[in-house]
Amino acid sequence: TGYGNPLNVRRTVRELERAGAAAIIIEDQVFPKRCGHFDGKDVIPLAEMVGKVQAAVDARRDPDTVIIARTDARAVFGIEDAIERARAFVQAGAEVTFVEAPTDSDELAAIPRSIAVPQMANMVEGGRTPVLAVGELERLGFKLVVFANAALRASVKAMQDVLEALRRDGTTDKVLDRMVGWDERQRLVQLPAFSALEARYAPVPTRPVK
């Protein structure tokens, strides 16, 4: 949402760019927003969202920063209105648009066919949109896809399985395959690099310090 009006959007874009963001999504839900696949969503007036997109485009200092404009109007007004909104966002300067939560394959196919810039799709297992393979989405014309919850939900399931095994068996021996190995854990947290820095700047004493 950009955390407010177009002036807030301008500041948000500047701060995210400074942090290193390569792309920024601005959406038309009212604040506070909901998950795109929940009931009860509402969207701001089109003119207000167009102003936000224009502010985002004008605020960026790096022309390679991609402005993605999202609409949740499908759930409020229907797919045709959502597509018309996306077209207006393109006119305002958005390089990519994202029509959230189409409800069937026909609606999915209509989006890239109807809008002249690259399109983004969001695959949520169990959500409102049919989950298609990346290749099928590419065939339909989508250029960007996110599987927004997949890794998070997989990690939650793994944690549940490990904790249930620990409760049931009193040991994790039967679920070691659900965990990364010890050496991989050290690699992921970059322990060798930090150990090298520690050896250089803060070596561990070999005998007690008086």
C-alpha positions as CSV (number, residue, x, y, z in Angstrom):
1,T,0.0,0.0,0.0
2,G,3.0,2.3,0.4
3,Y,2.0,3.0,4.0
4,G,-0.3,5.9,3.3
5,N,-0.9,8.5,0.6
6,P,1.3,9.2,-2.5
7,L,3.7,11.2,-0.4
8,N,4.2,8.2,1.9
9,V,4.7,6.1,-1.2
10,R,7.4,8.4,-2.4
11,R,9.3,8.1,0.9
12,T,8.8,4.3,1.0
13,V,10.3,3.9,-2.5
14,R,13.3,6.1,-1.6
15,E,13.9,4.0,1.6
16,L,13.5,0.7,-0.1
17,E,15.8,1.7,-3.0
18,R,18.4,2.9,-0.4
19,A,18.1,-0.6,1.2
20,G,18.9,-2.2,-2.1
21,A,15.5,-3.3,-3.4
22,A,15.5,-4.1,-7.1
23,A,11.7,-4.1,-7.4
24,I,8.9,-2.6,-5.3
25,I,5.2,-3.7,-5.3
26,I,2.5,-1.0,-4.6
27,E,-1.0,-2.3,-4.2
28,D,-4.5,-0.8,-4.1
29,Q,-5.9,-2.5,-0.9
30,V,-7.1,-0.2,1.8
31,F,-4.9,-0.1,4.9
32,P,-4.6,-2.2,7.0
33,K,-4.5,-4.8,4.2
34,R,-5.4,-8.5,4.2
35,C,-3.9,-11.5,2.5
36,G,-4.9,-11.5,-1.1
37,H,-6.7,-14.8,-0.7
38,F,-8.8,-13.8,2.3
39,D,-12.4,-12.6,2.4
40,G,-13.3,-9.0,3.3
41,K,-10.8,-7.1,1.1
42,D,-11.5,-3.6,-0.2
43,V,-9.6,-1.4,-2.6
44,I,-9.0,2.4,-2.7
45,P,-10.4,4.5,-5.5
46,L,-8.7,4.1,-8.9
47,A,-7.6,7.8,-9.0
48,E,-5.8,7.5,-5.6
49,M,-4.0,4.4,-6.7
50,V,-2.9,6.0,-10.0
51,G,-1.4,8.8,-7.9
52,K,0.5,6.3,-5.8
53,V,1.9,4.6,-8.9
54,Q,3.0,7.9,-10.4
55,A,4.6,8.9,-7.1
56,A,6.5,5.6,-7.0
57,V,7.7,6.0,-10.5
58,D,8.8,9.6,-10.0
59,A,10.5,8.8,-6.6
60,R,12.9,6.2,-7.8
61,R,16.5,7.3,-8.4
62,D,17.6,4.2,-10.3
63,P,15.7,3.8,-13.6
64,D,16.3,0.0,-13.3
65,T,14.2,-0.2,-10.1
66,V,11.1,-2.0,-11.2
67,I,7.7,-0.7,-10.1
68,I,5.1,-3.4,-9.8
69,A,1.5,-2.3,-9.4
70,R,-0.9,-4.8,-7.8
71,T,-4.7,-4.8,-7.8
72,D,-7.0,-6.8,-5.5
73,A,-10.1,-5.5,-7.4
74,R,-10.9,-9.0,-8.7
75,A,-12.4,-9.9,-5.3
76,V,-14.3,-6.6,-5.0
77,F,-15.5,-5.7,-8.6
78,G,-14.6,-8.7,-10.8
79,I,-11.9,-9.6,-13.3
80,E,-12.8,-7.0,-16.0
81,D,-12.5,-4.1,-13.5
82,A,-9.2,-5.5,-12.2
83,I,-7.8,-5.6,-15.7
84,E,-9.0,-2.1,-16.4
85,R,-7.2,-1.0,-13.2
86,A,-4.0,-2.7,-14.2
87,R,-4.2,-0.9,-17.6
88,A,-4.5,2.4,-15.8
89,F,-1.5,1.5,-13.7
90,V,0.5,0.9,-16.9
91,Q,-0.5,4.4,-18.1
92,A,0.8,5.8,-14.8
93,G,4.2,4.2,-15.4
94,A,4.2,0.7,-13.8
95,E,6.5,-1.7,-15.7
96,V,4.8,-4.8,-14.3
97,T,1.2,-5.4,-13.1
98,F,-0.1,-8.0,-10.8
99,V,-3.8,-8.9,-10.8
100,E,-4.2,-10.8,-7.5
101,A,-6.4,-13.9,-6.9
102,P,-8.0,-14.7,-10.2
103,T,-10.3,-17.6,-9.6
104,D,-10.0,-19.9,-12.6
105,S,-7.7,-20.7,-15.5
106,D,-9.8,-18.6,-17.9
107,E,-9.2,-15.5,-15.8
108,L,-5.5,-16.3,-15.5
109,A,-5.2,-16.6,-19.2
110,A,-7.1,-13.3,-19.8
111,I,-4.6,-11.2,-17.7
112,P,-1.4,-11.4,-19.8
113,R,-3.6,-11.4,-23.0
114,S,-5.2,-8.1,-22.0
115,I,-2.4,-6.0,-20.5
116,A,0.6,-4.9,-22.5
117,V,3.3,-5.1,-19.9
118,P,4.9,-8.2,-18.1
119,Q,2.5,-9.9,-15.7
120,M,3.1,-11.4,-12.3
121,A,1.2,-14.4,-10.8
122,N,0.9,-15.6,-7.3
123,M,0.5,-19.3,-6.6
124,V,-0.9,-20.1,-3.2
125,E,-1.6,-23.8,-2.5
126,G,-5.2,-24.0,-1.3
127,G,-5.9,-20.3,-2.2
128,R,-8.4,-18.8,-4.6
129,T,-6.2,-19.2,-7.8
130,P,-5.6,-22.6,-9.4
131,V,-1.9,-23.5,-8.9
132,L,-0.3,-24.1,-12.3
133,A,3.3,-25.2,-13.1
134,V,5.8,-22.5,-14.0
135,G,5.9,-23.7,-17.6
136,E,2.2,-23.4,-18.0
137,L,2.2,-19.9,-16.6
138,E,4.9,-19.0,-19.0
139,R,2.9,-20.4,-21.8
140,L,0.0,-18.2,-20.8
141,G,2.3,-15.2,-21.0
142,F,3.3,-14.6,-17.3
143,K,6.8,-13.3,-16.8
144,L,7.1,-13.4,-13.0
145,V,5.6,-16.0,-10.6
146,V,5.9,-16.3,-6.8
147,F,5.0,-19.4,-4.8
148,A,4.5,-17.1,-1.8
149,N,3.8,-19.5,1.0
150,A,5.5,-22.7,-0.2
151,A,8.8,-22.5,1.7
152,L,7.2,-21.1,4.8
153,R,4.6,-23.8,5.0
154,A,7.1,-26.5,4.3
155,S,9.3,-25.3,7.2
156,V,6.3,-25.1,9.5
157,K,5.3,-28.7,8.7
158,A,8.9,-29.9,9.3
159,M,9.0,-28.2,12.7
160,Q,5.6,-29.7,13.6
161,D,6.9,-33.2,12.6
162,V,10.1,-32.8,14.5
163,L,8.4,-31.5,17.7
164,E,5.7,-34.2,17.5
165,A,8.4,-36.9,17.2
166,L,10.2,-35.4,20.2
167,R,7.0,-35.4,22.2
168,R,6.1,-38.9,21.2
169,D,9.6,-40.6,21.3
170,G,11.6,-38.4,23.5
171,T,14.3,-38.3,20.8
172,T,14.7,-36.8,17.3
173,D,16.5,-39.9,15.9
174,K,13.6,-40.8,13.6
175,V,13.3,-37.3,12.0
176,L,17.0,-36.4,11.3
177,D,16.1,-36.4,7.6
178,R,13.8,-33.5,8.2
179,M,16.7,-31.3,9.5
180,V,19.8,-29.8,7.7
181,G,23.0,-31.6,8.8
182,W,25.4,-30.0,11.3
183,D,27.9,-29.1,8.6
184,E,25.3,-27.6,6.4
185,R,24.0,-25.5,9.4
186,Q,27.5,-24.1,9.9
187,R,27.8,-23.3,6.2
188,L,24.4,-21.5,6.1
189,V,25.3,-19.3,9.1
190,Q,28.7,-18.6,7.6
191,L,30.5,-19.9,10.6
192,P,33.8,-20.6,8.8
193,A,34.0,-16.9,7.7
194,F,33.2,-15.7,11.2
195,S,35.7,-18.1,12.8
196,A,38.4,-16.7,10.5
197,L,37.5,-13.2,11.5
198,E,37.5,-14.2,15.2
199,A,41.0,-15.8,14.8
200,R,42.2,-12.6,13.2
201,Y,40.7,-10.0,15.6
202,A,39.7,-11.8,18.8
203,P,41.7,-15.0,19.2
204,V,40.5,-17.3,21.9
205,P,43.1,-17.3,24.8
206,T,44.9,-20.6,25.1
207,R,45.3,-20.1,28.9
208,P,43.4,-18.2,31.5
209,V,44.0,-14.4,31.4
210,K,45.1,-13.0,34.7
